[in-house]
């Protein structure tokens, strides 16, 4: 079987369809699965409770359509398992609860992170305690009760990058959780650098069209069993229709990410010489995300765009622009925001699939208006 990413993105999770006489993946909307043998059902529930993979019984245990998406994403990230959730934050929450359940409530976080993740860690809402550290400080921040090191690279919204192999080496036996939402497995596979868990807000590039919400964690068998148990207990399940849409989104993921990345690289060059732009942030590995600081009023830029969509989120087919200090990171304390490089003048652009000249014309006129 070929290992080319473009090919596997199309076929992962669908390899059995031809043998089933199907072309499109089926959607199973069942919430419960009847069985006349209650004793066998009891055995299967015990198997699930012991960490086994069980299909059927009840929708909170598993769903065949969602499982197709999970298998596909695990394959693209290079893991044996993946566990899908109702949102990216549900996926992050489950990872934190897993650490707490193992008696390891201390988390080391590397800023910047998505604002919701930052808030969840800072608040201690799930029984965790966080120590914030720069990548080079992480080893010194570890404790016997440290359950996770959490990093996002490229980071939201500054696009700063962390040497993941170096970080994993510094953490030793402590699991590293990498938020790979911005890079996707098209540009980066953290598991190859030793990361034990890789999380995605599937709402973004994996879905790719701004019409489905979900989250997913790629990981090994032991952690997957814990996460499935937590999903069953807390109820953060992914809807089957969302699983179908996310599986469909994966089939075009490499094409969308590479096309948007090429446009983003061109916009970076032009923004870098624009008189209304103070600085531009773009990761070395590339990608569709661009952040830039303006000399004028960032809110005026947001208000002046006409083709570009002024909205939070990212990874859609259309280009989105937003002001992180006002929206995605508003929940983070101001001193923490600025300390992480999220300044008042910073704007984040998620480049879509429009023509680069049309996008530049809109950006240029918006910057001039500000």
C-alpha positions as CSV (number, residue, x, y, z in Angstrom):
1,X,0.0,0.0,0.0
2,X,1.3,3.4,-0.9
3,X,2.3,5.8,1.9
4,X,1.9,9.0,-0.1
5,X,0.0,11.5,2.0
6,X,-2.2,12.8,-0.9
7,X,-3.2,9.2,-1.7
8,X,-3.8,8.2,1.9
9,X,-5.8,11.4,2.6
10,X,-8.3,10.2,-0.1
11,X,-8.4,6.5,0.9
12,X,-7.8,6.4,4.7
13,X,-11.0,5.3,6.4
14,X,-12.5,4.2,3.1
15,X,-10.4,1.2,2.1
16,X,-13.3,-1.2,2.6
17,X,-15.9,0.7,0.7
18,X,-15.4,-1.1,-2.7
19,X,-15.8,-4.5,-1.0
20,X,-19.0,-3.2,0.6
21,X,-20.3,-2.1,-2.8
22,X,-20.2,1.6,-1.7
23,X,-18.6,4.7,-3.1
24,X,-19.4,7.2,-0.3
25,X,-18.9,6.4,3.3
26,X,-22.2,5.5,5.0
27,X,-23.6,7.6,7.9
28,X,-24.8,5.7,10.9
29,X,-27.2,7.9,12.9
30,X,-28.1,5.2,15.4
31,X,-27.9,6.2,19.1
32,X,-28.5,2.6,20.3
33,X,-27.8,-0.8,18.8
34,X,-30.3,-3.6,19.6
35,X,-29.1,-7.0,20.7
36,X,-31.1,-10.0,21.9
37,X,-28.2,-11.5,23.9
38,X,-27.9,-9.3,27.0
39,X,-25.2,-11.6,28.5
40,X,-23.0,-10.9,25.5
41,X,-23.7,-7.2,25.7
42,X,-22.6,-7.3,29.4
43,X,-19.4,-9.0,28.3
44,X,-18.8,-6.3,25.7
45,X,-19.4,-3.5,28.2
46,X,-16.9,-5.1,30.5
47,X,-14.4,-5.3,27.6
48,X,-14.9,-1.5,26.9
49,X,-14.5,-0.7,30.6
50,X,-11.2,-2.6,30.6
51,X,-9.9,-0.4,27.7
52,X,-11.0,-2.4,24.7
53,X,-12.4,-1.0,21.5
54,X,-16.1,-1.9,21.2
55,X,-18.5,-1.0,18.4
56,X,-22.2,-0.6,18.9
57,X,-24.2,-1.0,22.1
58,X,-24.7,2.8,22.5
59,X,-23.7,5.9,20.6
60,X,-21.7,7.3,23.5
61,X,-19.4,4.2,23.4
62,X,-18.7,4.5,19.7
63,X,-20.2,5.1,16.2
64,X,-19.0,3.5,12.9
65,X,-19.0,6.7,10.9
66,X,-17.0,8.5,13.6
67,X,-14.6,5.6,13.8
68,X,-13.8,5.9,10.1
69,X,-12.7,9.5,10.7
70,X,-10.7,8.4,13.7
71,X,-8.8,5.7,11.8
72,X,-8.1,8.1,8.9
73,X,-6.7,10.8,11.1
74,X,-4.6,8.4,13.1
75,X,-3.1,7.1,9.9
76,X,-2.3,10.6,8.6
77,X,-0.6,11.5,11.9
78,X,1.3,8.3,12.1
79,X,-0.4,6.8,15.2
80,X,-2.3,3.6,15.8
81,X,-5.3,5.3,17.4
82,X,-7.3,8.5,17.5
83,X,-10.3,9.6,19.6
84,X,-12.8,12.2,18.3
85,X,-14.7,14.6,20.4
86,X,-17.4,17.2,20.0
87,X,-14.9,20.1,19.8
88,X,-11.3,20.9,20.1
89,X,-11.7,22.1,23.6
90,X,-13.5,18.9,24.5
91,X,-10.5,17.0,23.2
92,X,-8.1,19.2,25.2
93,X,-10.2,18.8,28.3
94,X,-10.2,15.0,28.0
95,X,-6.4,15.0,27.8
96,X,-6.2,17.1,31.0
97,X,-8.7,15.0,32.8
98,X,-6.7,11.9,31.8
99,X,-3.6,13.4,33.5
100,X,-5.6,14.2,36.6
101,X,-7.1,10.7,36.7
102,X,-3.6,9.2,36.8
103,X,-2.6,11.4,39.8
104,X,-0.6,13.7,37.6
105,X,-2.4,17.1,37.8
106,X,0.6,19.3,37.2
107,X,0.8,20.7,33.6
108,X,3.6,22.6,32.0
109,X,2.3,25.0,29.4
110,X,4.3,26.8,26.7
111,X,2.8,30.1,25.7
112,X,1.3,31.2,23.5
113,X,-1.6,28.8,23.2
114,X,-5.1,29.1,21.9
115,X,-6.9,31.5,24.3
116,X,-9.4,28.8,25.4
117,X,-6.7,26.4,26.2
118,X,-4.7,29.1,28.1
119,X,-7.8,30.0,30.1
120,X,-8.6,26.3,30.9
121,X,-5.1,25.8,32.3
122,X,-5.0,29.1,34.2
123,X,-8.4,28.6,35.8
124,X,-7.6,25.2,37.1
125,X,-11.2,24.3,36.3
126,X,-10.4,20.6,35.8
127,X,-8.2,20.2,38.8
128,X,-5.0,20.9,37.1
129,X,-2.2,23.2,38.2
130,X,-0.2,24.9,35.5
131,X,3.4,26.2,35.3
132,X,4.1,28.4,32.3
133,X,7.6,28.0,30.9
134,X,9.5,28.9,27.7
135,X,10.7,25.9,25.8
136,X,14.2,26.1,27.2
137,X,12.7,26.3,30.8
138,X,10.4,23.3,30.5
139,X,12.9,20.7,31.9
140,X,13.4,22.8,35.0
141,X,9.6,23.1,35.5
142,X,8.9,19.4,35.6
143,X,7.8,17.7,38.9
144,X,7.1,14.1,39.9
145,X,3.4,15.0,39.5
146,X,3.7,16.5,36.1
147,X,1.2,14.7,33.8
148,X,1.6,16.7,30.5
149,X,3.7,19.2,28.7
150,X,1.4,21.2,26.4
151,X,2.7,23.1,23.4
152,X,1.3,24.5,20.2
153,X,3.6,24.9,17.2
154,X,3.2,27.0,15.2
155,X,1.6,28.8,18.0
156,X,-1.7,30.7,18.0
157,X,-1.6,33.5,17.1
158,X,2.0,34.6,16.8
159,X,3.1,31.6,14.7
160,X,6.2,31.1,16.9
161,X,7.7,27.6,16.5
162,X,9.1,25.1,19.0
163,X,11.8,22.5,18.3
164,X,9.5,19.5,19.1
165,X,12.2,16.9,19.1
166,X,14.3,19.0,21.5
167,X,11.3,19.6,23.8
168,X,10.4,15.9,23.9
169,X,14.0,15.0,24.7
170,X,14.0,17.5,27.6
171,X,10.7,16.1,29.0
172,X,12.0,12.5,29.3
173,X,9.2,10.2,30.4
174,X,6.6,13.1,30.7
175,X,4.2,13.0,27.8
176,X,4.2,15.9,25.4
177,X,0.9,17.0,23.9
178,X,1.2,19.0,20.7
179,X,-1.6,21.1,19.3
180,X,-1.1,20.5,15.6
181,X,-4.2,22.5,14.4
182,X,-2.2,25.1,12.4
183,X,0.3,22.8,10.7
184,X,-1.9,19.7,10.1
185,X,-0.3,16.4,9.2
186,X,0.4,17.9,5.8
187,X,3.2,20.1,7.1
188,X,4.1,18.4,10.4
189,X,3.7,15.1,12.2
190,X,4.7,15.7,15.9
191,X,4.6,11.9,16.5
192,X,7.7,11.6,14.4
193,X,9.5,13.8,17.0
194,X,8.3,11.8,20.0
195,X,5.1,13.6,20.9
196,X,2.8,11.1,22.7
197,X,-0.4,13.0,22.0
198,X,-1.4,15.2,19.0
199,X,-4.6,17.3,19.2
200,X,-6.5,19.1,16.5
201,X,-9.4,21.4,16.5
202,X,-11.0,19.5,13.7
203,X,-13.3,22.5,13.1
204,X,-10.4,24.2,11.3
205,X,-8.4,22.6,8.5
206,X,-9.6,19.0,8.9
207,X,-13.2,20.0,8.1
208,X,-12.0,22.8,5.9
209,X,-15.3,24.5,5.1
210,X,-16.4,26.3,8.3
211,X,-19.5,24.1,8.7
212,X,-18.5,21.4,11.2
213,X,-17.2,21.4,14.8
214,X,-15.1,18.7,16.3
215,X,-11.9,17.8,18.0
216,X,-9.6,14.7,17.8
217,X,-6.5,13.3,19.6
218,X,-4.1,11.0,17.9
219,X,-2.2,8.8,20.4
220,X,-1.2,5.2,21.4
221,X,-3.5,2.4,22.5
222,X,-3.2,3.0,26.3
223,X,-4.0,6.7,26.1
224,X,-6.8,6.1,23.6
225,X,-8.5,3.7,26.0
226,X,-8.4,6.3,28.8
227,X,-9.7,9.0,26.4
228,X,-12.6,6.8,25.2
229,X,-13.5,6.1,28.8
230,X,-13.5,9.8,29.6
231,X,-15.5,10.5,26.5
232,X,-18.1,7.9,27.6
233,X,-18.3,9.3,31.1
234,X,-18.4,13.0,30.2
235,X,-20.4,12.8,27.0
236,X,-18.3,14.9,24.6
237,X,-19.1,12.7,21.6
238,X,-18.7,13.7,18.0
239,X,-22.0,13.6,16.0
240,X,-22.0,11.1,13.2
241,X,-22.8,13.7,10.6
242,X,-19.7,15.7,11.8
243,X,-17.7,12.5,11.6
244,X,-18.8,12.1,8.0
245,X,-18.0,15.7,7.1
246,X,-14.6,15.5,8.7
247,X,-13.7,12.3,6.9
248,X,-14.7,14.0,3.7
249,X,-12.6,17.0,4.6
250,X,-9.5,14.9,5.0
251,X,-9.7,13.8,1.3
252,X,-8.8,17.4,0.1
253,X,-6.7,18.4,3.1
254,X,-3.3,18.2,1.4
255,X,-4.5,20.1,-1.7
256,X,-6.2,22.9,0.4
257,X,-3.3,23.3,2.7
258,X,-0.6,23.5,0.0
259,X,-2.6,25.8,-2.2
260,X,-3.4,28.2,0.7
261,X,0.2,28.0,1.8
262,X,1.5,29.2,-1.6
263,X,-0.9,32.1,-1.5
264,X,0.1,32.9,2.1
265,X,3.8,33.0,1.2
266,X,3.1,35.5,-1.5
267,X,1.1,37.7,0.8
268,X,3.9,37.6,3.4
269,X,6.3,39.0,0.8
270,X,3.9,41.9,0.0
271,X,2.9,42.6,3.6
272,X,6.6,42.8,4.5
273,X,7.1,45.9,2.3
274,X,3.7,47.6,3.1
275,X,4.1,51.0,4.8
276,X,1.1,50.3,7.1
277,X,2.7,47.0,8.4
278,X,5.2,47.1,11.3
279,X,6.1,43.4,11.2
280,X,5.1,40.1,9.7
281,X,5.1,36.7,11.5
282,X,5.3,33.5,9.3
283,X,6.6,30.1,10.4
284,X,9.6,28.5,8.8
285,X,7.6,25.4,7.8
286,X,5.1,27.6,6.0
287,X,1.4,27.2,6.1
288,X,-1.8,29.2,5.4
289,X,-1.6,31.3,8.6
290,X,0.0,34.8,8.7
291,X,0.1,37.2,11.5
292,X,1.1,40.9,11.1
293,X,1.3,44.0,13.3
294,X,-0.1,47.2,11.8
295,X,1.0,50.8,12.4
296,X,-2.5,52.1,12.4
297,X,-5.8,51.0,14.0
298,X,-6.2,47.2,13.6
299,X,-10.0,47.5,14.2
300,X,-10.2,49.8,11.2
301,X,-8.5,47.2,9.0
302,X,-11.0,44.6,10.2
303,X,-13.8,46.9,9.4
304,X,-12.5,47.8,5.9
305,X,-12.1,44.4,4.4
306,X,-14.7,43.5,1.8
307,X,-13.6,40.2,0.2
308,X,-11.9,38.8,3.3
309,X,-14.2,37.5,6.0
310,X,-13.9,39.3,9.3
311,X,-14.4,36.3,11.7
312,X,-12.8,34.1,14.3
313,X,-11.8,30.5,13.4
314,X,-9.5,29.5,10.6
315,X,-8.8,26.8,8.0
316,X,-11.8,27.5,5.8
317,X,-11.9,27.8,2.0
318,X,-12.4,31.5,2.4
319,X,-9.8,33.9,3.9
320,X,-10.6,35.0,7.5
321,X,-9.1,37.9,9.5
322,X,-9.4,38.6,13.2
323,X,-7.9,40.6,16.0
324,X,-6.7,38.1,18.6
325,X,-6.5,40.6,21.6
326,X,-10.2,41.3,21.1
327,X,-11.5,37.8,20.3
328,X,-9.6,34.5,20.4
329,X,-7.3,35.6,23.3
330,X,-9.6,38.1,25.0
331,X,-10.1,35.7,27.8
332,X,-6.4,35.7,28.6
333,X,-5.2,38.3,31.1
334,X,-3.7,41.4,29.3
335,X,-0.2,41.0,30.9
336,X,-0.1,37.4,29.8
337,X,-1.2,38.2,26.3
338,X,1.4,40.9,25.8
339,X,4.0,38.7,27.4
340,X,3.3,36.0,24.9
341,X,3.7,38.5,22.0
342,X,0.0,39.1,21.4
343,X,0.1,42.9,21.0
344,X,-2.8,45.3,20.5
345,X,-1.8,45.8,16.8
346,X,-1.5,42.1,15.9
347,X,-3.9,40.7,13.3
348,X,-4.2,37.0,12.3
349,X,-5.0,36.0,8.7
350,X,-6.1,32.5,7.7
351,X,-5.5,32.4,4.0
352,X,-8.1,30.5,1.9
353,X,-8.4,29.5,-1.7
354,X,-9.2,32.8,-3.4
355,X,-6.9,34.3,-6.1
356,X,-3.9,36.0,-4.5
357,X,-4.4,39.2,-6.5
358,X,-7.9,39.6,-5.3
359,X,-6.8,39.0,-1.7
360,X,-4.0,41.5,-2.0
361,X,-6.2,44.2,-3.4
362,X,-8.6,43.8,-0.5
363,X,-5.8,43.8,2.1
364,X,-4.0,46.8,0.5
365,X,-7.1,48.9,0.5
366,X,-8.0,47.9,4.1
367,X,-4.5,48.8,5.3
368,X,-4.6,52.1,3.5
369,X,-8.0,52.9,5.0
370,X,-6.6,52.4,8.5
